[in-house]
Amino acid sequence: GFDLDMAERVLDRTHAAPTVLDLVAQSLVSQFESPIGPRFRLLETIRDFARVRLEGSSIAVEARDRHLDWCLDFASEVHGARLLGPWDAVVDRLHEEADNLSAGLRWAEGQARPTDAGSIAEALAEHWVSLGALRSAIAAMQEALATCDDQTKEAYLHGKLAWLLFYNADPEGAMAEAELGYRLAKRVPSSPEKVSAICDLAGLHMMVVMLDPVIAIQLAEEAVEVSDELGEPPSAILARSELASALAWNGQTEAGIAEAESVLQLARRTGEHRLIGAGYSGLLHVLYMDPVARRDRPIEIVEQMLSEYPEDDPRWQTLLPSGWPPWALLQSGQFGRALEMLSRIEALRREGGALVDHRVQRGTVRWMQGRLEGAWGDVLEAE
């Protein structure tokens, strides 16, 4: 499908709307509503016919190049929004334009334009991540890295690939990618990409190594210093969230909780759902590391979160933390709600270690309910 903006770019016309609407009136193009507004598509038979005519014309390369230029502009927008926002305004468009990006990727590859192909592959990786398709996301991110010719961006991509590998049950590969990203980040000027790469290694030091949290604290403090230079709230939220977690891992739970609460307030002021979700996730993470606070506060935080993002609101499933809310519901004895939430999350996390984690969580809830047969089945599926 396409919208009028793409039609103007590809047709190279300032006012493409009359042409498109005339085709709609002739039943050659159909119009439909999408989450991002009205869009258009050619009927299948018409598209096949048009493709044959295009390939035999003198403007085929020019038209595909204009389409590729549109894809590259959108991929650049996705990269910027992932770092600094607003991500909420981009993620729905990303899903709608995935087919266009895939077509642009194939054209860039066929025309031996590897850097352009890599930029589009990065955007597609974000699309696959949001759907929980980790293997597809990993393949796309690896292509983006293989063709990247900018050290700052390369450092960032290594960090993103590291987390994809970690969630796909490859912690050793994850650490290798994160360390490579950090080494590259040390060589480049301050940027949101640099903050991200440093934070990625700090986070994995806690999740994979779990031996010396002091290293994670040092890395997080380094990221905070860079984010302070930038003065960008998204970078500050990312860096300070890592610092809160590292402090808690080091036994400084009160300091970690105070930092995480401050981060959530900063995220709220941005109004962006992804950042607010990161704030909630960070706070729940450190609360569970405090032997007193973890008794009652997690369920209070989750109920607060769900009052803002109801369980039937699709935004929390993709933009808010997926792991902690079910545990808080389980801890408070709300087994039915926990199972329902896990089912929704599992539908979006279909591959690798993330799927295993959710199967184990579901089996734990069923075991707590006394449903031993169901719990055993979940454990076997996870295995």
Secondary structure by P-SEA (a helix, b strand, c coil): cccaaaaaaaaccccaaaaaaaaaaacccccccccccbbbbccaaaaaaaaaaaaaccaaaaaaaaaaaaaaaaaaaaaaaaccccccccaaaaaaaaaaaaaaaaaaaaacaaaaaaaaaaaaaaaaaaacaaaaaaaaaaaaaaacccaaaaaaaaaaaaaaaaaaccaaaaaaaaaaaaaaaaaccccaaaaaaaaaaaaaaaacccccaaaaaaaaaaaaaaaaaaccaaaaaaaaaaaaaaaaaacaaaaaaaaaaaaaaaaaaaccaaaaaaaaaaaaaaaaacccccccaaaaaaaaaaaaccccccccccccccccaaaaaaaacaaaaaaaaaaaaaaaccccaaaaaaaaaaaaaaaaacaaaaaaaaaaaac
